[in-house]
């Protein structure tokens, strides 16, 4: 008998890659969506129409599920309310739905590495708050849970990091922060594989897990340029963009977004996140808790496909 897994954020970048894997592995899926999915070829998916404010939809989503994978959230916004409502209150609404069903499903929150630095931005603070809410509800409730904090995720369907990688085709890697800043990267296929590993291992230890591709010391902009140069067989240089100019653009972007009512990506908070010197993950929790999983895809292996993507 196939088990049911409930997924939020199913039509997003990570969610779509996850759905493909779940269907391939024979899972039945309850997927929350606000609009008709673009892919109509999915089988074994029960689309639940609604959002994280719709209590009836959330109850329908979690009923009968053996596990919940909460991917939904806001990565763009022009106010603290936007982020906290989507990321923190949305998580609490989902947990309240879980509390109201008889069969208590396991719960996986896809958070962000930004949550370890909540003072940097509204986004980071909202992700940290979502984690706190989950721990408040589940830590002493006897329900199996995990919080995954992936670093910057890239791969098929990504629209944020892809332009940075593809700029190398023109011989440049744009740099907003300091050249020596370090960061982790994670291919979406590895994140999806880890989620499936969690699903298939009910003994997976509760806790918070930081996740990147386990490259020692992570990456720098210079190391990204060196990888691009080796793959492309031509010079690739790091070009530092003026920090004060980018900061000014970020402030103007936020100010204009409030008048035109759109959700900007580049804001003062995002600028501060980009300036942070260390976004490399500490993956020691996997070894400490005896979890036998390792990532498989490094940036060097993925790069030839990234520069050809559209």
VENMOZI-V410436 format. One record per residue. N is the residue number from 1. OMEGA is omega as a letter, one per 30 degrees, with the letter a starting at -180 (* if undefined). BURIAL is # if it has 9 or more other ideal C-beta (glycine too) atoms within 8 Angstrom, else .. D_FIRST is the distance of its C-alpha to the first C-alpha in whole Angstrom. Layout:
<<N;OMEGA;BURIAL;D_FIRST> <N;OMEGA;BURIAL;D_FIRST>>
This chain:
<<1;a;.;0> <2;l;.;4> <3;a;.;6> <4;l;#;10> <5;l;#;13> <6;a;#;16> <7;l;#;19> <8;a;#;23> <9;a;#;25> <10;a;#;23> <11;l;#;26> <12;a;#;28> <13;l;#;29> <14;a;#;26> <15;a;#;24> <16;l;#;24> <17;l;#;24> <18;l;#;21> <19;l;#;19> <20;a;.;20> <21;a;#;18> <22;l;#;15> <23;l;#;14> <24;a;.;16> <25;l;.;13> <26;l;.;10> <27;l;#;10> <28;a;#;10> <29;l;#;13> <30;a;#;16> <31;l;#;19> <32;l;#;23> <33;l;#;25> <34;a;.;29> <35;a;.;30> <36;a;.;28> <37;l;#;26> <38;l;.;29> <39;l;.;26> <40;a;.;24> <41;a;.;22> <42;l;#;19> <43;l;.;16> <44;l;#;13> <45;l;#;15> <46;a;.;17> <47;l;.;20> <48;a;#;22> <49;a;.;25> <50;l;#;27> <51;a;.;29> <52;l;#;29> <53;a;.;32> <54;a;.;30> <55;a;#;28> <56;l;.;27> <57;a;#;25> <58;l;#;24> <59;l;#;22> <60;a;#;20> <61;a;#;19> <62;a;#;18> <63;l;.;17> <64;a;.;13> <65;l;#;13> <66;l;.;12> <67;l;#;15> <68;l;#;18> <69;a;#;20> <70;a;#;23> <71;a;#;25> <72;l;#;28> <73;l;#;31> <74;l;#;35> <75;l;.;37> <76;l;.;40> <77;a;#;42> <78;l;#;45> <79;l;.;45> <80;a;.;44> <81;a;.;42> <82;a;#;40> <83;a;#;39> <84;l;#;38> <85;a;#;37> <86;a;#;34> <87;a;#;33> <88;a;#;34> <89;l;#;34> <90;l;#;31> <91;l;#;29> <92;l;#;30> <93;l;#;29> <94;l;#;26> <95;l;#;26> <96;l;#;27> <97;l;#;24> <98;a;#;22> <99;a;.;25> <100;l;.;24> <101;a;#;21> <102;l;.;20> <103;a;.;17> <104;a;.;18> <105;l;#;17> <106;a;#;18> <107;l;#;21> <108;l;#;22> <109;l;#;25> <110;a;#;27> <111;a;#;30> <112;l;#;33> <113;l;#;36> <114;a;#;38> <115;l;#;37> <116;l;.;39> <117;a;#;42> <118;a;#;42> <119;a;.;46> <120;a;#;46> <121;l;#;45> <122;l;#;43> <123;a;#;40> <124;a;#;40> <125;a;#;41> <126;l;#;38> <127;l;#;35> <128;l;#;37> <129;l;#;37> <130;l;#;33> <131;l;#;32> <132;l;.;35> <133;l;#;33> <134;a;#;29> <135;l;.;31> <136;a;.;33> <137;a;#;30> <138;a;#;27> <139;a;.;29> <140;a;.;30> <141;a;.;27> <142;l;.;25> <143;l;#;22> <144;a;.;21> <145;l;#;23> <146;l;#;25> <147;l;#;27> <148;l;#;28> <149;l;#;31> <150;l;#;32> <151;l;#;35> <152;a;#;36> <153;l;#;33> <154;l;#;34> <155;a;#;32> <156;a;.;31> <157;l;.;32> <158;l;#;34> <159;a;.;37> <160;a;.;39> <161;a;#;39> <162;l;#;40> <163;l;.;43> <164;l;.;44> <165;a;#;43> <166;l;#;44> <167;a;#;48> <168;l;#;48> <169;l;.;49> <170;l;.;52> <171;a;.;53> <172;l;#;52> <173;a;#;50> <174;a;.;51> <175;l;#;51> <176;a;#;51> <177;l;#;51> <178;a;.;53> <179;a;#;53> <180;l;.;52> <181;a;#;49> <182;l;#;46> <183;l;#;42> <184;l;#;39> <185;a;#;37> <186;l;#;33> <187;a;#;31> <188;l;#;28> <189;l;#;26> <190;l;#;27> <191;l;#;26> <192;l;#;23> <193;l;#;22> <194;l;#;23> <195;l;#;20> <196;l;#;17> <197;l;#;19> <198;a;#;19> <199;a;#;15> <200;a;.;14> <201;a;.;17> <202;l;.;16> <203;l;.;20> <204;a;#;22> <205;l;.;25> <206;l;.;26> <207;l;.;29> <208;a;#;30> <209;l;#;30> <210;a;#;33> <211;l;#;32> <212;a;#;34> <213;l;#;34> <214;l;.;36> <215;a;#;39> <216;a;.;42> <217;l;.;44> <218;a;#;42> <219;l;#;44> <220;l;#;47> <221;l;#;48> <222;l;.;50> <223;l;.;48> <224;l;#;46> <225;l;#;49> <226;l;#;49> <227;l;#;46> <228;a;#;47> <229;l;#;50> <230;a;.;49> <231;a;#;46> <232;a;#;49> <233;l;.;52> <234;a;.;54> <235;l;.;55> <236;a;#;53> <237;l;.;55> <238;l;#;53> <239;a;.;55> <240;l;.;55> <241;a;#;55> <242;a;.;58> <243;a;#;56> <244;l;.;59> <245;l;.;58> <246;l;#;54> <247;l;#;54> <248;l;.;57> <249;l;#;54> <250;l;#;52> <251;l;#;54> <252;l;.;55> <253;l;#;51> <254;a;#;50> <255;a;.;53> <256;a;.;53> <257;l;#;49> <258;l;#;50> <259;a;.;53> <260;l;.;50> <261;l;.;47> <262;a;.;45> <263;a;#;43> <264;l;#;45> <265;a;.;43> <266;l;#;46> <267;l;#;48> <268;l;#;50> <269;l;#;47> <270;l;#;45> <271;l;#;48> <272;l;#;48> <273;a;#;45> <274;l;.;46> <275;a;#;49> <276;a;#;47> <277;a;.;48> <278;l;.;45> <279;l;#;42> <280;a;#;40> <281;l;#;37> <282;a;.;37> <283;a;#;34> <284;a;.;35> <285;l;#;33> <286;a;#;30> <287;a;.;32> <288;a;.;33> <289;l;.;30> <290;a;.;29> <291;a;#;26> <292;l;.;26> <293;l;.;26> <294;l;.;29> <295;a;#;30> <296;a;.;30> <297;l;#;32> <298;l;.;36> <299;l;#;38> <300;a;.;40> <301;a;.;37> <302;a;#;36> <303;l;#;40> <304;l;.;40> <305;a;.;37> <306;a;#;38> <307;l;#;42> <308;a;.;41> <309;l;.;38> <310;*;.;39>>
